[in-house]
Amino acid sequence: MEHELKRFLPRQFANWPGTYMIEGGTDSRWADCRVIDISSAGAGLELHDAGDDATAGGHILVAVHLRGEIRNSRPDRDRGTRVGIQFADLGAAERAYLASLTQLDALW
């Protein structure tokens, strides 16, 4: 099954900055990473300071950093703030990936 997914969902070059944390790792903190390539089924990451915690079968949390401009802002029901943003400084890879999520009706 995994081999079939790779065939149908080719990865796109990304080069996006991000952060990660290895679940259950010896150092429960966020560290820098770079998303090298991505598809809707997975990604290739370059981890900084992963040490021995990055082993096959483990779980990882990844946050991708996409820059945006706040276009509108208002208070929300829970005393927070709701903002609408427009992505800024997206390269061709970022635009293509976001468009592919729309075409796949992906749920985040």
KELOVEX-749179 format. One record per residue (C-alpha): residue number from 1; residue in three letters; x, y, z. Coordinates in Angstrom, 3 decimals, padded with zeros to 6 digits. Layout:
  seq  type        px        py        pz
  NUM   ALA         X         Y         Z
...
//
This chain:
  seq  type        px        py        pz
    1   MET   000.000   000.000   000.000
    2   GLU   002.759   002.476   000.926
    3   HIS   004.520   001.816  -002.381
    4   GLU   001.244   002.521  -004.234
    5   LEU   000.803   005.840  -002.401
    6   LYS   004.305   006.920  -003.391
    7   ARG   003.489   006.189  -007.021
    8   PHE   000.222   008.181  -006.979
    9   LEU   001.372   011.050  -004.755
   10   PRO   004.769   012.287  -005.914
   11   ARG   006.550   014.596  -003.513
   12   GLN   007.126   018.212  -004.400
   13   PHE   010.299   020.100  -003.500
   14   ALA   009.520   022.424  -000.586
   15   ASN   012.521   023.870   001.339
   16   TRP   010.214   025.280   004.056
   17   PRO   011.342   026.243   007.561
   18   GLY   009.575   024.536   010.438
   19   THR   009.862   023.137   013.924
   20   TYR   009.454   019.609   015.251
   21   MET   009.237   017.633   018.477
   22   ILE   009.799   013.887   018.836
   23   GLU   006.941   012.431   020.907
   24   GLY   008.318   010.614   023.934
   25   GLY   011.823   011.864   023.174
   26   THR   014.437   012.470   025.830
   27   ASP   014.239   016.228   025.236
   28   SER   010.605   017.346   024.969
   29   ARG   011.222   020.638   023.220
   30   TRP   010.643   022.121   019.800
   31   ALA   013.681   022.266   017.523
   32   ASP   014.283   023.678   014.060
   33   CYS   013.828   021.634   010.915
   34   ARG   013.461   022.089   007.194
   35   VAL   010.780   020.432   005.091
   36   ILE   012.734   019.257   002.057
   37   ASP   009.864   017.754   000.067
   38   ILE   006.187   017.065   000.685
   39   SER   003.081   015.298  -000.578
   40   SER  -000.333   014.830   000.972
   41   ALA   000.884   011.437   002.286
   42   GLY   004.219   012.450   003.823
   43   ALA   007.299   014.623   003.781
   44   GLY   011.073   014.542   003.816
   45   LEU   012.504   016.499   006.742
   46   GLU   015.951   017.681   007.718
   47   LEU   016.000   017.647   011.528
   48   HIS   018.370   019.794   013.557
   49   ASP   019.533   018.390   016.921
   50   ALA   017.482   015.159   016.672
   51   GLY   020.054   012.914   018.303
   52   ASP   019.064   009.286   018.875
   53   ASP   015.335   010.054   019.287
   54   ALA   014.581   010.098   015.531
   55   THR   014.100   006.381   014.950
   56   ALA   011.809   004.555   012.541
   57   GLY   008.416   003.822   014.050
   58   GLY   008.527   006.824   016.395
   59   HIS   006.101   009.723   016.216
   60   ILE   006.935   013.333   015.429
   61   LEU   005.010   016.604   015.555
   62   VAL   005.872   019.019   012.746
   63   ALA   004.877   022.671   012.409
   64   VAL   005.432   024.362   009.065
   65   HIS   005.989   028.095   009.031
   66   LEU   004.171   029.946   006.257
   67   ARG   004.308   033.744   006.331
   68   GLY   001.144   035.791   005.890
   69   GLU  -000.280   039.297   006.131
   70   ILE  -003.216   039.894   008.471
   71   ARG  -006.080   041.120   006.294
   72   ASN  -008.804   041.423   008.960
   73   SER  -009.093   041.016   012.705
   74   ARG  -011.972   040.770   015.185
   75   PRO  -012.653   039.422   018.676
   76   ASP  -013.993   035.878   018.776
   77   ARG  -016.510   034.212   021.131
   78   ASP  -013.865   032.847   023.509
   79   ARG  -012.185   036.198   024.225
   80   GLY  -009.480   035.473   021.664
   81   THR  -008.915   037.148   018.333
   82   ARG  -009.893   035.765   014.946
   83   VAL  -007.743   036.901   012.026
   84   GLY  -007.872   036.296   008.320
   85   ILE  -004.526   036.183   006.566
   86   GLN  -003.259   036.236   003.046
   87   PHE  -000.159   034.143   002.501
   88   ALA   002.876   036.250   001.629
   89   ASP   006.171   035.381   000.006
   90   LEU   005.026   031.934  -001.123
   91   GLY   007.214   030.321  -003.718
   92   ALA   005.983   028.144  -006.556
   93   ALA   006.307   024.980  -004.431
   94   GLU   004.196   026.390  -001.594
   95   ARG   001.483   027.588  -003.993
   96   ALA   001.452   024.257  -005.823
   97   TYR   001.181   022.289  -002.588
   98   LEU  -001.649   024.424  -001.210
   99   ALA  -003.463   024.123  -004.554
  100   SER  -003.062   020.330  -004.453
  101   LEU  -004.681   020.209  -001.004
  102   THR  -007.668   022.089  -002.386
  103   GLN  -007.928   019.743  -005.372
  104   LEU  -007.821   016.708  -003.072
  105   ASP  -010.429   018.205  -000.701
  106   ALA  -007.887   017.643   002.085
  107   LEU  -008.995   018.193   005.661
  108   TRP  -006.551   019.871   008.053
//
